[in-house]
Amino acid sequence: MAFTSDWHRWVIEDFAAALTEGRPPLVSGRAALEVHRLIAALERAGAEGRTVALDEV
């Protein structure tokens, strides 16, 4: 499943602004990673027809 950058544009823009403004971004790298783990688990669950726990991805 491919996502365009439009889905993440505000996150990317905020990250760039945070770097130049010397502040933490609104979405941390850790939070973003958890979202990607969830997406990976959902994709695998659909492909395999079973429940996939987050610790499996």
Buried (B, 14 or more C-beta within 10 A) or exposed (E): EEEEEEEBEEBEEBBEEBEEEEEEBEBEEEEBEEEEBEEBBEEBBEEEEEEBEEEEB
